[in-house]
Amino acid sequence: MDLRYFAWLRERIGTGHETIQTEAATVLDLIAELKTRSEAHAFAFSDLAAIRAAVDQELVDMDAPLRDAKEVAFFPPMTGG
């Protein structure tokens, strides 16, 4: 699975992209797994209220299933006008 990190998540983790093997069933399961990868990951995912996720380029809730997802992107909430 390809993971994409944007904005301050990319800065905290130290990369904008990584490819992993996972058995995570949901986005929350994936985040729990990622938090164990490094201190940087744990820090980046420490405040889930400040993070949004997209699975295969579709905005989803954190309890969304991953099933056969090819890409998960994490980013801060979007603002606009």
N, C-alpha and C positions, 0 to 999 in steps of 0.2 A: 504494500500500500504506500502511495506517495503522500507525504505530509507537507503542507505549506504553512509557513508562519509569516505573518505580516506585522508591520509597524513595531511597537515595542516588544511584542512577543519574539520577533526575529532578533532584535537586539539582545534580549535577555538570554535566549537560547544559543545565540551565536551563529545561527544559520537560517536561511530562508526556506530550506528544503531538506528533507531526509526521506529515505525509503526504508520501511520496516516490514517485518513479518509480525502479524498479530492474530490472536484468537479473540480479541475484544468483540463483544456482541453489540455494544452501544458506544456512542461518543463518550459518555461518562466513564465507561470501562476503559476506553482507549486513553483518556486523560489520566486515570488512576495508574495505568501501566507506564505512561510517559513520565509521570512524576517520579518513578523509581529509576529512571535512566540516568539522571544526574541532578546535582543541586541546581543547576541552571534551569532544567525542566521543572523541577519542583517549585522554584521561585516564579517562573513564568506562569504556571498554572495555579498559583496560590489563591487567587481571587477569581472564582468562576463567574461572578456577577459582572466582571469586566471583560469577558471573553464571549465571542460568538463563534459559531462553527458552520461550515458548509460541507456537505457530503456530495461529491461529484458535482460541484458548482451549484448546489441548491441549499439555501439557508435552512438550517434544521434546529430543533430543540436538542438539548444535551442528552435527552433520553432516546434520541433517534437511533434506530438499528443501523448497523453498518453493513450487514449481509454481504453483498459482493462489491462493496465500495472499492473504487480504484484510487480515489483521492479524498483527503480530508484537509480542509483549510481552517486555520484558526486566526482570528483577528479581533481587534477591539470593536466595540459598538460603533456603527456608522452614524455620522451626523450629516446633516445637509440643510439646504435651504431652498 
